[in-house]
Amino acid sequence: MNLNINIDPNQQQELPGNEAKMEPRPLHDDPKYIGSGKLKDKVAIITGGDSGIGKAIAIAFAKEGAKLVISYLNEDGDANDTKTQLEKYNAQCMLIKGDLSLSKTSKQIVDKTIEAYGKLDILVNHAGEQYQTDSLQDVTDNSLENIFKVNVFSFFYLTRESLKHMKEGATIINTISVVAYKGNPSLLDYSSTKGANLSFTRALAASLAEKGIRVNGVAPGPVWTPLIPASFSPDKLKEFGKNTPMSRPGQPFELAPTYVFLANNTDSSYITGQVIHVNGGTPISS
């Protein structure tokens, strides 16, 4: 499989982005990945599971036997395609549409999950958004408030609701980013939200350890998802991912096994409060 990506830099989209319009299309399903029942009968909520990394996580979880709830904003086409892909692996899947910046949406997601499946074992806080902000003057009051509501407040809202039903052995995985460690001068507000996600992960892990609920994070580097053509200008797209030691952006499916590893209590039972970096070799300091 050739993982080098020839990105058309002239493609531009409106947030939150649409996979069907991307050139080339991202790769979500690794045919070499064979499930072994590590998440059999586990119930998992994945936010932003309609496309990109979230879709790849959902496919890998399906291969491992999980029952899935996919939360998304308004990308109906992408979400329905994800559901179709999951059903190929005989996975039970429920789609829930809604704005995670509103606390009531989190309650609706969890209530519907419990109604349908009777329990909740895994929460993946993955949904987020970003805007190119080359100067602090680009960060308006409204955009700053909105990005924190989506990227930070939603993690609090959905985790708070989920913990009402999660028991010992449950796991929470938060998607962070390499920018939480390195920053990005073109993503000033986004970098700040990812720093907040990192601190939330570490503090929550310490808070829940005595209850037997593990909390960890995954920090992707540049990955080819709909967020990228919806966020960056053509000059940024032209160079996207080329500054990593591996000289390319990642594909969504390359992230998914890390989430499986952290979600199951066979592989990662003694890991909590940690972040795994899947970033093409980009050096970071913790």
N, C-alpha and C positions, 0 to 999 in steps of 0.2 A: 504494500500500500504506500503510495507516494504522498507524504505528508507536507510537502512544500506547497504553498498556496499562492497562486497568481491572482492577486486581488485587483479588480478593476477600481482604480482610485476615484473614478468619476461618479460612482453610485452614491446617492444621497437619499436618506429616508428621514421621515419624521419619527420621533420617539413614540412608542417603545420599539419600533422596528418590526419588520416582517421577513421571515426566512425565505418565503417564496420569491422575494425580489432580490435576494442576495446573489452575487456572482463572485466566486463559486458558492454553492450551497455548503453549509457546514456538515460535518460528519458526526453523527450521534451514536451510531451502533457499530461496535467492533465485532465482526463476525467470529473473530478468534476468542472472544470472551464467552466462556461457557459457565453458566451458573451452577452452583452446587448446593442450593437450598439454605444459604447462610441467613436469609431473611424470610424463611418460609412462614407464612401466615402472620407476619408482622404487618402492622398498619402504619403507613408513612404519609405525612403531609409534606409536599414539596412546593414551595412558593416559586413562582416564575418557572414552573415546570413545562410550560408550553413550547419552549424553544431553547436553543443554545445549550449551556451547561446543564440547566435544569432538566431539559428533555433527555439529555444523555444520562443523567443520574436516574431518572425515572425508568429508562430502558434497562439499565443495569440492575436496579432494584427489582424490576419485573422478572428478569432472568433468575434472580435469587429467590423468587417466590413471594414477594411483598404484595400487599393490597395497597392501592395508591389513591391519594387525593391530590389532584393537580390544581393549584390556585394560579390564576392569571388575571391580567387587567382587562383587556378587551380584544386580544388577538385570537378571535374565534377560529380562523383557518388553521393557524399553527397549533392551537390547542386540540382541535379535532384530529389533526394529523398525528399528534402525539398519542392520543387515545387509540387511534388505529394501529400505531406501531406497538403499543403495549398489549393490545388484544391479540396480536400475532404470537405473543408469548403466554397467552391464556391468563393474563393478569386482570384482576378486577380493578377498574379505574373509574373514578368519579371526577368530573370537571366542575370547578367552582369559580365563577367569574366575579370579580369585585376589586375595589380600590383598597389596597392594604394601608394606605395613609389614614384611613378611617378606622377607629377602634372597633366599630360595630361589625366590620367585615371579618375581623379575626374571630369574633364570637360566632358569626354565621358559619365560618369554615369549620370550626371545632364542633359546633353543635351538629352540623350535617355529618361530620365524620363519625361522631359517636352514635348518631341515629342509624347510620348505614352499617357500621362495622362493630360498634359496641366497645371499642377501645382505641388507644393511640399509643404506639410504641416508639415512633421515630418522627422527629420534626427537623426538616431542613429549611432553615431561613435563608433563602437564596435570592429572592426578587430584589431588584435594585435598579436605579437609573443613574445616568451621568450626563453631564454637559461639558463641552469644551469651554474652559474658562482660562484664557491665556493671561489674564490680568485680574487682580482683585476687583477692578472696576466692572468686570463682566458679571460679577456675582451680585445679583439684585436681591432685595429683601424677599421678594416672592419666591425666586428660585432657590434661595438658601433655605427658607422655611419648607418648601416642598421637598427638596432632596433629603432633608433630615427626617421629614415625616415618612417618606417612602423607605429610606435606607436604614434608619435608626429606630424611629418610633414603632415601625411595623414589627421589628424584632421583639421589642418589649410587649406590644399588644398581643401578638400571636403566641409568644412563649408563655405569657401570663395566663392566657386562656387554656393553653395546652397542658400546663402543669396541674390544672384542676383534675386531669384525668390520667396523667402519666404516673406509672408505678416504678418500683425498683427494677432496674434493668433497662429502663427507657434511655434513649439517647437523643441529644440535640446537636445538630451540626450547623454552624453558621458560616456562610460564605463571606470571607474577608477579601483581601486583595494584596498583591505585592506593594501597592501604593501606600498601604498602612505603615509600611516599614521604610520605603524609599521616598514617598511623596511623588507627586507629578506636577510640574509647573503648569501643565495644561488642564489639570483636573483639581483645582484648589479645593472646592467644596466637597467633591467626591472623595478625595484623599482624607479629608477630615471625618467624613461619615464612616469610612472604613477603619480609621483609628478608633472611633467610638465602638464599632463592632468588635474590634480586637479586645478592648478593655471589658466590654460586656461579656465576652466569651470567658475571659479569665476570671472575672468576678463571679459570674453565674456558676462556673464550675466549682469554685470554692464553696459557694452557697449550697449547692445541691449534692455535694460529695457524700454527706452523711445519709442522704436519702437513697443513695445508690443509683443516681441519675447522672450519666456522664455528659459533658459538654465540651465540644472541640470545634475547631475551625479548619477551613481549607482556604489558602491564599493563592488564587490563580495569578499567573502572569498574563500576558496578552493572549487572548483566546478569540477565535473568529466566531462571533455571535451577532445577532441582529443589533445589539447595543452599539456595535462599532460603526457601521455605516450610518446609524441614526445619531451618532454623537460627534464624529470627527469630520474635519474638512478634508478635501482631496489630498492635500499635501501630507496630512497626518496618516491617511489611509495608505498612501504610497509607501511609507516607511514602517507601517504597523508590524510589530514583532521582530523586525530585522535587527534591533539592538540587543537581543538576547544572545547569550553564548551559542545557542543552537540556531541562531540566525533566521528564525521563523516564528510565527504565532502558533499556538496550540490549537488542536481540534477539540471540540467538546467531549468526545468519547475518551480522550486521554485523561480527563479529570475524574470520570465516573468511578473507577475502581477505588480511588481514595475515599470517596464517600461511603462505598460499600464497606471498606475496611473499618472506618470509624463508626458505622451504624451497627455493626454486629458485635456481640459480646464474646465471640470466640477469638477473633483476631486482635481486638483492642481493649480487652477488659480492664487493663491496668493503665489506660491512657485517658486523662481528662485535663482540661485547661490548656491543651496544646493546639498548635497550628501546624499543619502540613503544607509545605510550599511546593506547588506544581507550577513552575514558572520558566521552564526552558533553561534552567541553570543560572538565573539571575541571582547574584550574591546579595544577601540581606543580613542585617544584624538584628538579633532579637532583644 
